[in-house]
Structures are given as C-alpha cells and as structure tokens.
Amino acid sequence: MLVHDTHLLRAALAALIAREPDLEVSASSWIHSVAKSRMLLPHVCVVDMDSPEAGGPYGLRELSAWCDAGDGTSALLALATAERPGPLRRAYEERVLGYMSKNASPGRLIEGIRHVAKGERYIDESLGYSFLQASDIPLTRRELTVLSLAAEGASIGEIARSLHLSNGTVRNYMAAITRKTGARNRVDAIRISRVAGWV
C-alpha cells in the first residue's frame, strides 16, 4: 500500500510500482490509510514521511500496527528527504523497517519494497548523514508536542488545557524550546523546527 497525500504523485508512484509483475499496489492518502490497511492487511506500506499527517492522529503510529513484520518492527518503507531529519526520527521511533530517499531512482524504490517484504532492513545510503542528524534532535517528546501545538497557532492557555498543564509549565517548555533550538523567540523556534522537520 502506498500512502501519500499528493494525489498526482501518489497515482504516479502507484503506476510505477504496479508495472512490476510480482507486486500489487493500492494507494491511499494519510487520512484514509489506517482504515484501508485494516481492510487490505498489506505486506508493505510505502509512506511519505514529509506529510504533516504522518505524525497526526491517523498517522504512522496507527498505521504501523497494521503493517506488522512479525518481529516487533513495522513493514513500512519510509520515503524521506535527506535535509529533514525530523521525519526520519519519527519513523525510527515507530520501528520502521526501510528508509528510502525521495531522490532515489525508481529501481531503488522497487528494491527497497522487496527487501522490506522479506522482513529485511533497508536503508538508502544517501540518508546516512540524516540519521546522524536525527539522533541529535535537542527537544524532548513533550517539548515537541508543545511546539507542534504552538505551530498550529494554539495560545499558551490552549496548549495548557490540551495537555492538562499549567500556563506556567507551558511557558517554561516554550523557554526551554527557544533556548535548545537557538531561536530568538517562539516564532523563530517554530521556523527552525519546521525546516528540520521536527514539527
């Protein structure tokens, strides 16, 4: 199953994969991916990690439960951009089995799908440096949650209510986020984090 939010790219990639005689492909947007995977029980899910939906309520965490490789890993092949280590980190935390650069050739994509289908780890070598960067995300999971809500436009009070925290605790988180990202202010911290793909 191919999960991508851009319809044109999703259709093109699905057509490319479907040319292989031993591969059957179905395509979905992120919002419908969990329901579709429950119905299809795919052997492999190829997922676009650059979509904001990948980290959302119907994102990678829920999808990985339906693409189980049987050994605690998820039979997912993450399509990632080398310049954005945040999505790679999220994929790694969800125990994704394969990682493919979006700049890879079509042949490499098919190769990656076949490896993951056999339960083998597959990592595109061009993502090596990005994995090193992904290990250096300076923010904790809670700080990333606070920052994600702030990036969506939530006020301090709204973040506090959403996470069952006090306003002062949220301000402390925002101060720590600003310091750790080397930002000048909250808006700059959001900008830095978006460029890196953390939120």
N, C-alpha and C positions, 0 to 999 in steps of 0.2 A: 504494500500500500504506500502510495506517495502522498505526503502531506505538505502542502504549500499553499499560501494564501493568495498568491498572484495567479489568477485563472489562466492567463496565456502561458506563463512559464510552467504551470502545473500540467497543462494539456500537452505542451511540447515535450517535457520530460517523460510523461506517461507514454507518449507515442514512441519516443526513442527506446524506452525500456521494453515496450511491447513488441518491438522488432525482433527481440531475442526469442527463438522458438521454445526455450525451456522456461521462460518467465511469463507469468500472468500478472497484469498490473491493474490496480484500481486507484483512483485519485480522490483526494478529499481536501477541503480547507481545514484549518485547525479546529474551528468551532464544531465541525461535524465529525472529526477524526475519532473521538472516543466511541461514539455510537456506531460508526462504521466498522471500527476494529472489533467491537463486540460481536457484530454480525458476521464479519468475514474471517476473524481469527487469522490474520496474515502471518506468514512465516517471517517476513521482514517488513519493517516500516522505515521508509526513507523520509526524513523530516528536515524541513527548513528551520534552522535554529535562529535565523535573523528576524523572524516574525515576533512581534511583541506577544502574540497569542501563545507562543511556545512556553512562556513562563506563567501563563494565566490559569484560570480555574479548569479549563478543558485542555490543558497543555501537556507537556512532556511527562509529568509525574503520573497523570491518569492514563495516558497512552501506553506508557512503559509496562503497566500491569497487564495489558492485553497483547503485548509483543514480547512475551517471556521466552528467553532462550533456554530455560530449564535449570540453570545453574546459578541463579541469583542475578544474572546480567539481563539486560533488555536487548532483544534482537532488533535494535534500531541502528540505522546508519544516519548520522547527523551531518547535514550539509552546513558548513560553516565558512565564515570569512576570516582569513588569517589575521586581519587587522583588528578583529573584535574578539578579545579573549573571554569576555563575559559569557556569551552563549556556550563556548566550549566548556567552561567551568560548570555551568548548569547541566550540560549533557553528561559530563564526567560524574557529577554528584548523583545523577539518576542511573548510573552504571550502564550507559550506552555502550554497545559493543563495537561500533565502527564510526570513524570520523573521516569525512571527505571534504576537501577544499572545493568551494564553488568554482574555482578556476581550473579544476581538473578536467581532463579530457573525458568524453563520453565513454570511452573504453575503460577508463579507470573507475568510473561510476559503476559500470556493469561488474567489473572485477570485485569492487567493494561489496556489492549486493550479494554476489556468490559466496564470498568469504563469510559474511555475516549469516547467510542462510545455512552455512555449515557449522555455525556456532563458533567461528574463529574471529579473533580480534583483528580489526583492520584500521590502520591509521595512515592517512596520506602524509608522506614525509614532509610536504610543504607546510604542515601545521605544527611541526615540532617546536619551533620557537614560540608559537602562540600558546602551546601547552605550558611552557615555562612561564609566560606572562600570566596565564590563567591561574597558576598556583600562587601568584603574588597579589591577588585582589585584596586590598587592605581592609575592606569592610566586612563586618560580621553578617551573618544571615539576617539578624534583627535589624541592623543598620540598613541593609539592602531593602528590607521590607518598608521601613520608614521612608527611605529615599524614593522608592517606587511610588508610594502614595503621594509624596510631595511632588514628584514629577508629573503625576496625573492632575495636579492642581489642588490637592487637599490642603486645608489650613492646619495649623498646629492642633487646634481643637478637634477637627475632624479625624486627624491621624490618631490622636489620643483616644477618642471614642471608638474608633475602628479596632484599635489594638488593645483596648482596655488598659491604657496607661494614663498617667497624669500629664498635664500640659508641660510641667517642668521636666519630666523624664523625656518627653519628645524633644524639647528644646536642647536637652543635654545630648541626645542622639544626634540632632542636627549639627550641634557644635563639634562633636567628635567626627562626624562625616566630613564637615568642611575642613577640619584640621588634617584628617587622614588622606583626603584627596588633593590637598594642597590648593584648595579653592579659595577664592576671595569671599564668597558668600554662598548662600543656598542655591541661587540660580546657576552660579558657576559650577558648583558641585554636581548639579543635575546635568549640565552640559558635558562636563568631563566624564561622568559616568555613562552617559548615553553614547558618547564617542567610543568608549571602551566596550560598550555592550553589556555593562553590568545591570542596567535597568532598561 
